[in-house]
Amino acid sequence: MLLKSTLIYAPAVLLVRLSSLVLLVIATRLMSPDAYGLLTLVVAVGELADMALANWLRIAFLRLGGTGEITRGSVMRALLVSALTTGLAIFLALAVTPVIVPEDPVAFGLAVTGYLIAGAVVRFVLTLLQMRQRQAHYALLETLRAALQIVLPVAVMVVGWRDFVSVSMAASAGALIAASIGAMTVIPGLVAGPARFGYRELLAFGIPLMVMALMGFGLNNAERIVLKIYHDAAAVALFAAVYALARQPIDMVGNAVNMGGFPEFVARFDRDGAEGAGHFLSEQMAVMLALSLPVSGLLVALSPDVTELVLPLAYQGHSHWLFPLIGLAVIQANLKTFVFDNVVHAFKRPWLMIWSLAPGSAATIGLSFLLVPMFATEGAAMALAGGAFVSLSLSILISRRLLKVPVPMKVIAQAVAISAAAALAARGGAWALGDALPIFRLALGGLLGVAVAGVGFSLVFPAETARLARRLNPLRPRPA
């Protein structure tokens, strides 16, 4: 069940991540490092404000609004709250802009405003599709968004508008166009009726999430802001470029698992109680790590070839420690968010997450100010990994007070072994080709690594693999 839902949502998540990587490859070549660094800061500041004041609505709406039929009253109520919180997010972002980008606060504020508005609209439409369990429409919308967020920014750069504002606004326009089309498919399916929750209930669930996001500010791109303060936009560009390459494949796995896993976890919690939900979360953790660890191992093993192929010369030679540190941080963050935080959401006690977010955020910010001045981008990666470790550790302790999630130690050990074997196979394949072009080294190394990881996964999850093979078999008998 979990692997099936992961595969349904994976293409949608994959295409969005791939569009970001494709845009990275093109933008780092057509934009100056300073301009690209400011573009990534737009995303960083936008995500900080969005996570703090707007992103909570997705979780609240999914938990309070239910799945299946959605009433117009529920949608209008959630829409009004979304508009208000997005307005607050814009105000917060504009307030900190002069401190972060004193050289051009107006242009930076305009770009962040566009990013936040587009993100709010897309998230709202995607949440409606997820609630109605329209996986195919969800995937199509994400595919369209991914395509437009490549085509429009690249078109802007090709015609000569290579400043960060023009590129950012083009990407936001692509997201808005896709969301508008998605809204036309989901709105006709709404049913008449009042809201299934009140403003007080919605805000009672959401305010703790907003406070927690503010408390967790340091865990979401704060290290880039410290990089900009102590160094320059070019340093931010280098860190952001490598961060995207190291994060996106791992994050794609975590998001794909949780897209189908979270609604199923909530349903099992309501139907089977805490024990059944705990076993499901243990399975979700096992699948996530069995997929994420080999992906991380491949990225570390092939990082020299990846950076040589994807990034311009100015970005190369500085990423030796960035890939493993960022990979470690992302896996820890995904475990916290997609496993242990789900326990708190199920029990509707989001205030408890403050006790993991605040110390983790403080650790990231403190380590950033300590390490970034001395070690620049490597210091930012170390701060990110350190803060993620603190936050994950506390999240495990907190969630165990509500629900003990069995830790699949055997699967974790097997995943580590698979990751090491896949990394060795990939590095060996790339090394065997010597001075060949990086694309050929990547192709052979990646093929060998994926083959080893695939065999390992089939050994760890034989039943799931067999079911998947039967579903993908074109010769299997079709139901009458």
N, C-alpha and C positions, 0 to 999 in steps of 0.2 A: 504493500500500500504506500509506504513512505517513499520507496525508490520510484514507484510509478508517478506519484505527484511531483517528485523532484524532477523527473524527466519531462513532465508536462510543462513546468514553469522554467526549466533550464534554458530552452531556446530564447525565451523572452529576455531573461536576465543576461544570457550570453551576448545577445545582439546589442544590448545597451552598453555592456562592458566593452565589446569589440569596437563599437562606434567611438568610445572614449579613447581607446588605444590607437585607432586609425587617425583620429583627430590629433592625438599626441604626436604621431609620426609626422604628420603634415605641418602642424603648427610650429613644432620646434625647428622646422626647416624654413618656413616662410616668415616667422616672427622673430624679432630679436629676443635674446634671453631675458632682458628686462621686461619686455612686453608680455612674454609668455609667463614670466613670474607673476606679474600683476593679474593676468588672466586666472592663474591658479589661486591667487589670493581672493579674487571675486568669489570663486567657488568655496574657498575655505570660510570666509566671513559669512557668505550666504548660508552655508551648512550650519555654522554655529548659531546664527539667528533662527534658522528654520527648525533645528533640533530643539532649541530652547523654547520656542513659542508656538510652533505650528504643527510639527510632525506628530505630536501626541494624538491628534484627532484621528489618525488612521487606526491606532490601537484602540482608542475609546469607541469609535464607531463600529469596529469589528466586534468588540466585546459586548457592547450594549445594544447594537442594532440587529444582531443576529445574521443569519444567512438565509438565502432563498428570496422570498418576496420582501421588498423594501417599500415602506410607505412614503408618500410625498412629504408628509409632515416631518418625518425623520430626516429626510434629505434637506429640507429647507432649514430646519433647526441646526443641523450640522454645518450647512453652508454659511449661515450667518455667523456662527462661532468661528468658522475657518477664516472668514473675511476679517473679523476683528483681530484674531491672533496673528494673521499674516501682516495686518497693518502695524501691530506692535513689533513684529519681527523686523519690518522695514525701519521703523523708528529706532530700534536698538542698533541695527547695522549702520544707519546713518550717523548715530551718535559716536560710534567708535572709529568711523572712517578717518577723520582728521588725524587721529593718533597713529593709525597704521600706515596711511598713504598721505602724508602731509603735502607731498608735491603735487597732487592732483585729486583732492577729495571730492569735487563735484562729479567728475567723470566716473570715478570709482563708485560713488554712491548711486549714480544712474545705472551702472552695470549691475550692482548688487540688487537694486530694486527690481529690475527686469528678471533677474534670476529667481528671486523669491516669489514673485507673482506667477511666473510660469511653473515653478515647482509646486506651488499650492494647488493650482488648477489640475495639473497632471496627477498629483497624488490623490486628489478628491475623486477624479474619474476612475482611476485604477482601483481605489478602495471600493467604489460601487460595483465594479466588475468582479472584484474578488468576493464581495458579499453575495452577489448573485451567482457565484461559481461559474462564471463565463470564462473558462480558461482559454478557449480558442480566441475570443475577442481580446482578452488581456494580452495574449501573445502577439496578436496582430497589431494592437495599439503600440506595444513596446517596439515591435519591428519598425513600424512607421516612424515612431519617435527617433529611434536609432538612426534611421536613414536620413531624416530631415536634419538631425543634429550633426551630421557629417556634411551633407550637401550644402546647406545654407552657410555655415561658417567658412567652408572651403571656397565657395563662390565669392564671398565677401573678400577673402584674402587674395584670390586670383585677380580680382578687379583692382586691387591695390589698397584696400582698406585693411591694413594689418595692425592697427592699434587694438589694444585689449578691449576697448568699449565696443567697437564694431563687431568683433568676433563674438564677444559674450552676448550681445543683443541678438545676433543672428541665431545663436544656439537657443536662446530663450524663445525666439519666434518659432523655431522648429518645434519646440515642445508644446507651445500653445496651439499650433495648427493641429498636431496629432491629438491633443486633448479635446479640441473642439469636435473632431471627427468621432472620437470615442464617446463623447457625451451624446451625440446623436444616436448612437446605438444602444445606450443604456437608459436614457430618459424615457423612451416609450414603454419600457418594461416596468416602470414604477406603478405602484397601486395606490388608489385613493385611501386615505386614512390618516389619523393623527400620528404624531410622533410617538415612538415606543419608549421614549425616555424624556425626561424634563431637563431644562437648562441646569438645574441644581445637580441632578444626577450626572450629567455630562461633565460639568465643571468639577464636581467632587472627584470624578475619576481622572480628569485631565489636569487639574492644577498641580497635584503631586508630580505628574509626569513633566510638567513645565519646570517646576522647581528642581526636579532631578536633572533635567537637561541643563539647566543653568549651573547646577552643582558639578555636572560632568563636562563642563565647558572645556576643561583642559584635555579631555580625551578625544576631542574632535578638532584637529587641525591647529591647536594652539601653538604647537611647536613651529609651524610655518610663520606665525606672527612674530614669535621670538627671533626666528631666523632673519626676518625682514628688519627688525629693530637693531640687531647686532651686526648684521652683514648687509646684504642688498637683495634686490629682486632677482638677480641672476642666481644667487644661492638658493632662493626659494624655487626657482625654475628647475634647477638640478635635482633638488630633493623631491619636488612634485613629480617630475618625469619618472624618476626611478620608483617612487612610491606607487605611481599608477601601474607600472609594469609589474611590481612585486605584489601589489594588493589585488588587482582586478581579478586574476584567475582564482585566487583563494576566496575572495569575497563572493564571486559568482557562485561557487559551490555552496557556501553558507546560506546565501540568499535563496538559492534554488531549493535547498532542503527545507528552509523555514517557510517559504511561500505556501507550500502545501502542508507542511508539518504543523504550523501554528493553529490554523482552523481545525485540523483533525485533533490536535492536542486538547483544544478547548472543548470540542465535542465529546471526547473520551472522558475528560474531567467531569463534565456534566452528566454523562451517561454511566460511567464505570466507577467514578470516585477517584480518590487520590492515588490508590494503589495502581489501578490500570493506567492512569495518566503518567505516573512515575516510570512504569516500564516502557511506555511509549517514548518518553523523553530520553530514556537510556538508549533506546534504539536509534533515536534521532542523533544523539551524541556520537554513537558508534558509526553511523553512516557518514556524518559530517567529517569526523576525523579520518575515517578510512579513505575518503576522497580528498580531503584538504591536505593531509600530511604528504602524500606522494606528489601532489601538485607543487607544494612548497619545495620539496626536495628537488624536483626537476628544475624549478626556477633558479634555485641556488646553484645547481650544477651547471646550468647553461647560461648563467647571468653574463659572463664575458661575451658570449656570442649574441645574446639578446640585445645588449646595449650597443654592440658594434653594428648590428643590423638595423636597429630601430632608431637610435639617437644620433644626432650630428656629432662631429668630432669634439665640439666644445663641451659636450655633456659626458664624454667617455673618460674612463680611467679614474673615476672617483666613487665607484659604487661597490667596492669589494665587500664591505661589511653591511651595506645598506640592505641588500636582498635578504639575508638571513634574519637581521634584526626586524625589518618591517614584516616579513613573513611570520615571525614569532608573535609580533604585536597583533597582527590581523587574526591569527588563529585564536589567540586568547580572547580578543574582543568578540569574535563570533561565538565562542563557547559561552561567554557571559550573556550576550544579548539573545542568542537563539536557543539556549538551553536553560540556564539557571534563572534568567530574568523572566522567562515564560512562566515559571512557578509562581512568582510574585503577581504577575498579571492574572493568572488563573484564580488566585485567592483574592483578587481585587484589593491588594494591599501595596500599592506602588510606592507609598512613602518609605517602605523598607529599603528600596534601592538607593535612597540618599546615602545610606551608610556604606555602600560600596562605591558609588560614583564620586562623592566628595573627596574621600581620601585618594582615590585613583587620579582624580583631576588635580588635586594638590601635588601629588607625586610627579605627574607629568610636567606641570608648570614649574615646580621647584627644580626638577632635573633639567628642564630646558634652560632655565636661567643659569644653572650650574655648568652644564656640559656644552651648550651651543656656543658660547663665546670661545671656548678652547678647541672644540672638535667640529664646529660648523654642522654640516649635514649629518655626519656620523653621530654627533651629539644629539641631534634632533631625533634620530632613529632610536638611540639608546633610551632617551627620555620617553618616547612613545611606548617602547617595549616594557620599560619599568613601570610606567603608570598602568598599562594594561594588566600586568601581573598583579599589582596591588588590588585593582578593581575586581579581577576575576576571583582572586583568593577570598576576598570579603563576600562576593556574591555567592560563592559556594557555601560559606558558613551561614549566611542569612537564609538562603533557600532551604537548607537542611532543617531549619526550625519549623518549616511548613510542610515540606515533603522531601523525603529522602529519595533522591534519584540514584539508582544503582549505577556505579561507575564501571563501564565495560573495560576493565583493566586488560583482559586478554586481547580484546580488539585493539586497544591503544598500543599494546606491545607489538602486535602483528602489523599495525599501520606504520609504526616507527621502522620496523624491519623492512617493510615493503618500500617505504620512502627511501631508506638508505640504499636498498638494492636498485631501485629505479634511478636514483641519482648517480650511482656508480656506472650503471649501464649507459645512461645518457652522456656522462662525462667521457666515458671510454669511447663511445661512438664519435663524439665531437673531436676528441684527441686523435683518433685514428685517421681522420682526414687532414690533419696537419694544417697547412697554410691554405686550404681551400676556402672559397667564399663562405662567409658566415651563414648564409642561407642554407648551404649544403650541410655544414656542420650541425646546424640546428635541426635540419630535416632528419638526418641519420640519428643524431643523439636523441631527439624527441621521439622518433619512432621506436627506438630501442627502449627508452624509458617508459613510454606509454604501454608498450607491450608487456614489460615486466610488471608495471603497476596493475594492468588489467588482469593478468594471471593471478596476481596476489589478491586482488579484490574478489575474484571469482572463488578463490579458496576460502576467504574470510566469510563471504556471503553466498554460499553455493545455491541456496534455495531461491534467493532474490535474483541471482544471475540466471538460473534456469528459467524462471518465470519470464524474465526480460527477453531471453533468447527465444522463447516460444512466441512472445508477442511480436518480436521483430522478424520472425520467420515468414517470408512471403508465401511459403507453401503450406502453412498451417491451415487446417480446415476452418471455414467460416461458419458462424451459426446460421441456421436456416431462417 
